[in-house]
Amino acid sequence: MANLLKSIRGMHDVLPEDSPRWQAFEAKVRRLMASYTYSEIRTPIVESTDLFCRSIGEVTDIVEKEMYTFEDRNGDRLTLRPEGTASCVRAGIQHGILHNQIRRLWYMGPMFRHERPQKGRYRQFHQLGVEAFGIADADIDAELIIMSARLWRDLGLKDLHLELNTLGSTESRKNYRAVLVDYLEAHREQLDEDSLRRINKNPLRVLDSKNPGMEALIANAPSLHDYLDEESVEHFERLKVYLDGAGIAYTINARLVRGLDYYCKTVFEWITDSLGAQGTVCAGGRYDGLVEQLGGKASPAAGFAIGMERLLSLMDETGVSAQEEPVDVYIIPQASTDIERTLNLAEAVREALPELKVQMHCGGGSIKSQMKKADKSGAELALLVNDDEPERVVIKYLREAKSQQLVDQAAIINFLNKNN
């Protein structure tokens, strides 16, 4: 067994026993996106490295330390996508679906970052992303936050709290940047290595430091809110009015800057105390300049992303179930000679009632063992097919104390439709 091949560290298999949790979550996401009229987009896992350097920012942990980057046989620098927004914007520009248009898009899929694996943080992880283009007002910021709050309700999650901030416009951040750099330079001896490296290229990222030794320094730093332009202040005030009206509670966190360079104005995070250090479950905000930055015509934009493994871990920690809906009908051939009729019956039910989950027993076995498997499937009904009575089907109730019935095979669809 010394040469046993294993999955790469930080990249995990989702086994059949765990797949129903994912499927149940994904099904709820699809229903939610449809109810808000967001359309799914699917982008490649591999992109040009330059896409992420230009969008995320070269002086970020993701680009500097975490990306899976390689050179292909043509000498092109390629990267496994570390996040989804840049790919979504690139696709929108390439296919001309963003300019002078309102677009509401969403996606799910694997992302890759070379981080130290720990609970809720993996090297291959799955992300749900939601992006809205072409809307400059704070109403779309509010819709995105309200949508995420609805997802928590749909999933039965209650211990998430919202932190909110504004980064202002590019101009206001430029003015603040000069003040912040002066402050950081005056306390240079207190900065760690990462902060010293960022002080001239991306000083706002210093405020996002998790180094406990810099906590007091960051707390005493000048506030960006003192340098916001009037339009940014008005945008943020409108957002708060919309959230208050929707009954969404939040905390203003003036040090919330997010880890990606493209954010402006609204930024937000949904945080839990149930996952230790990996407390951020959902994060997002506005990125009005990114489309133009990547070569498209200027378009306002906002969105959020959810780490799916982290959210499923939170559901486990808080005892919230995310199980796939059980089988509705379990169909059993009572002898090997009944298999052909049973196959045809199962297909007829699926054809007529596609909303039902129909499982046919395969692999033989005694009636007792087959009925145990029918019960384990969670089905409400078991249908038993027997050549001794080719025109009729035995109906057994698995969840109710009712006597079994004999139903004509020709009437089985009507029977199931009434009992569905």
N, C-alpha and C positions, 0 to 999 in steps of 0.2 A: 504493500500500500504506500510505499515511500514515494512513488511517482504519481500518486493520485492527483489529477488535475482539479483545481478549485477555482472558484470565481475570484476575480481581482479584488484586492482589499478595498473596502468601501463601496463595492458594487454587488448588489444582492439579487438573488433569484426571488421571484414571487411565486410561491408554490401553489398547486391547485387548492389546497386547504385555505389559503389566504386570498386567493383571487376574488371570491365573492365579496369581500370587504371593499376591494378596489372597484369592482363592477357596480356595487350599490352606490358608492360615492360618485363614480363617474356618471351614473344614470341620473342622480339628483342634480349634478352640475349641468348636464345636457338639458334637463327640464327647466332649470333656472335660466340658462342662457336663452333658451327659446322664448321664455316668458318675458324677457327684456329685449327681445328681437336682436340679439347679438349673433353674428354668423361665424362659423368655425373656419379658421385658416390653418393649413398645415405647411410647415416650412422644413427645409433640410436640416439634418442634425449637424452637418459639416458646412462651415461658411469660411469665407476669406478672413484671415486673422485681422486684416486691416479694418473690417467692419466693427469689431469689438474694441480695437484700439481707439477708433474715432468716436465711437458712441459711449462706451463705458468710461473711457479716460485712461490714459497710459499710466497715470500716477494713482492707481487704485490697487488694492490687494488682488482683485480678480485678475487684472491684466498682468501685474507684476509677478504674482506668485502662484496663481491657481489654475490658469487655463491649460488645457491639453492641446498643445500646438505642435505641429509637425510639418515637414516638407514632403510633398508628394513627388511622384516620378518626373513631373514636369518642372520641378523646382518651385512650385507655388507654396506659399505659406498658408496652411489651413488650420482651423481650430474647431474642436468639438464645442458646440454652442454652450456657453456658461449661463445664459439667460435668454429669454424669448423676445423681448421688446425690440432689440436691434434687428433681429431676423424679420419680425413682423413689419417694421418700417421699411427695411430693404425690399421686401416682397411688394409692399404697397407702392413704393416708388418705381420699381422695375416694371410692374404691370399696370401702372397708371391708374390706380384705384383710389388715390387719396386726394389729388389736386381738386380744389373747389367742390369737394364732396364730404358728406358726413358718413363716416364708416364706424360701425360698432363690430369689433372682432374679438374672438377668443380662441384659445388653443390649449392643448394639453400635450405633454410629452417629456421625454428625458432630457436633462441638462447635465453638464459635467464640470466639476471643479476639483482640483487636486488639493483637498483640505484634509486635516487630520480627522479621520472618521470617528464619530461619536453619536450617541443617540440623537436622532433628529437631524443629523448632518452627515451626508454621504457623498462619495465622489461621483456616483451616478445617482441623481435624484430626479423626481418628477415634479413638474411645475404646471399649475393652472395659471394662465395669464389672460387678462381681459384688457383690451385697449379700445379707446374711443378717439376718433380723429375728426377735426373740422369744427369743433365746438369750443369757443373761447370762454364762455361764461362759467361761473361756479356751479351752475345747475348740474353739469355733467360730473363734476367732482363729487357733488352730493349723491347723484345717482349711483356712482360706483361704490361709494361708502355704504349707502343704503342696501345695495345689492349684496355686498359682502356680509352685512348684518343679517340679511334674509337667509343667506346660506348657513350662518351659524344657527339660526332658528330651525331651518329645515333639517339640520344635522343633530339638533338637540343639545348644542353647546351653549353654556351659560357663563363661563368664567373668563371670557375674553373682554379686554377693555381697549378703547381706542385712544391713541395718542396722535395729536394733530399739530402741525406747524405750517408756517409759510416761509419760503426762501426768497420771496420777492422776485422782481424782474432781474434781468441780466445787469442793467445799469445800477440798480440798488445794491446788488451783490458786489459789483465792482467797487462801489464806494465803501461798502463794509469791509471788503477784502483788504483794502489799504490800512484801515484802522486795526483790523485783526492781526495783520502781519506785524505792525508796529508793536502791538501788545505781546505777541509771541516772541518777537526778537528781544524784547525787554526782559523776558523770562526764559531765555534760551537754555540756561543751565538746568531747567526743570523738564525739558522736553526729552522724550525717548527717541530712539534712532528713527523710527517710522515718522514721527512728527517733524523731526529735523529735516528729513528728506522731502516732506510735503510742504514745508513752510512757504516756499516760493512758488510752487507749482499748483498746489491745491490746499490752501490753508484751512478751508472750511472742513476738510476731512479730519483735521486735528480734533475738532469738536466731537467727532464720532468715535474717538479713541476709547477703548475699554480698559485702558491701563489705570488701575486704582490709584497709582502714585500721582496721576495727573488730574485727579477728580477735582481737587480744590482749584487748581489753575484754570480748568475749563469752566467751572462754576462762576469764577470771577471775571471771565472774559467779557468784552463788550457784547451787547445783544444785537443781533441782526435786526430785530424789530424796531430798534431806534433809527435805522437807516432805510426803512422801507419807503418806496415812493407811494404817492396817493392812490394810484390805480391798484397796486398790490394790496394795500390796506383794505380798500373797498371790496376787492375780490374775496379776501379772507373773511371780511365781515359778512358778506352775502352768504358764503358757505356756512358760517356758523348759524346764521338765521335759518337756512334750509335744514340743517341738521337738528337744530332745536325744534323746528316745526315737525320734523319726522320722529321726534322722541329718541334721537341717537345721542347717548351720553359720550362725552369725550374729555380729555385732559390736554391742555395746551402745553407742549414740551418745546421750549424755545431752542433746545440743543439738538433736536431731531433734524439731521441733515441728509440722511440716507447715504448709502455707500457708492452710488453711481453719479457720475458727473452731470448727466443730462437733465436732472430734475430742476424745476423752477416753481415758484409760487407754492401751491399746495403740496405737502408731503404728509403721509400718515402711516401708522403701523397699528395692527391689531396684536395685542400682547397677552400672553398667559403666564401665570406664575406656576403652572403645573409641570413645566418641562425643564426646569432648572435654567441653565445659561442660555439654552436655545428657545427663548421665550417668544420671539417674533414669528407669528404664524402667517401673517399677510402684511404686505407692504406695498405702497404705491404713491402716486402723486402725478403732478403735471410735468410734461417735458415738451413745452411748446417749440423749442428751437431744434429738436432732434431731426425732424424730417428735412429741414433745410440744411442742417449740418451734414447729413448723409447724401446730399446732392439733389433733393427734391424741392418742389415749391413749398414755401413756408406754410405750415398747417398747425394750428393748435392741437394738442393731444394730451391725453391723460389715461392712466391705467393702474392696474395692480397685479401682483403675482402672489400665489399661494404655494408653499412647499407641501406637496401632497403627503409625503411620508411623515412630515412633522405634524400635519393635521390629523392623520390617522393615529399617530402616537398619542396625540392629545385626546382623541376619542377613547382610546384604550385606557389612558390614565384616569379619565373622568367617568368611565363606565358606560359610555354611550355606544350603543350597538350600531354597526354598519354592515348588516348582513344582506346578502342578495335575497330577493323575494323567493319563497319556496316554490317547489313544483306544485302545479294545480291539479294535474291528472296523471296518475301512474297506471300504465296499461300493461297487463300481464297475459302472456300466452300460457295456458295451463298445460300444454304439452308441445313437444317439438313439431307436431303436425299442425299446430295452430299458429305458427310463426308468420306465415304468409298473410293470413287474414289479419293478424294483429298489426303487422307492418302497414297494411293498407288502411286499417282503421285509424291508426295513429296519424298517418298522413292526411286522411280525410278530416280529422279533428283540427289539425294544424292549419289546413287549407281554409276551413270554414270559420275557425275561431282563432285567428293569429295572435290575439292578445293573451291566450292561455299558454302556460308553460307545460308542455306535454312530454313525459318521459316514458319510453317503452323499456320494459325489462329485457335485458339481453344477457346471455350466458347461462341460461337454464337454472337448475336447482329445484328443490322441493317447493311446493306451494307455501309452506311455512316460512322458508327462508326468503322467498320472493315477497311475501306479505311484510316481513320484517324490514326489507329494503324499501318497500312502498311507504311504510310508516316513517322510516328514517328520512325519507325524501322531503317530508313535510307536506305532502299532497293532501288535499281535502278528500279526494275520491280515488278509489282503485277500480279499474275496469278489467274484468276477467273474461277472456275469450276462450271458448271451449267448442271443439268440433261436435261434441255431443248435442249441442244446441246452436247450430250455425247461424240461425236467424236472430239470436238474442245475446245480450251481454249482461253479465252479472255486475251490478253496481254495489260496491262496499263503501260505507261511510267510515273514514278513518279518524275524524275529529268530532263526530257527533254520535250519540247513542241512538242510532236509527237502524232498523232492520234493513238487510240487503234487499235490493230490488232486481227484477229481471226486466230489461228494457229491450224492445226490438231494435236491432242494429240500424234499421232505416230511420229510427226516431232518436238515435243517440245524440245527434248534433242539437236537435231541438231541446232535448233533456238538459244537456250541458249548458246551453245558452240560458235556459231558465234558472239554472242553479249556480250560475257564475256570479 
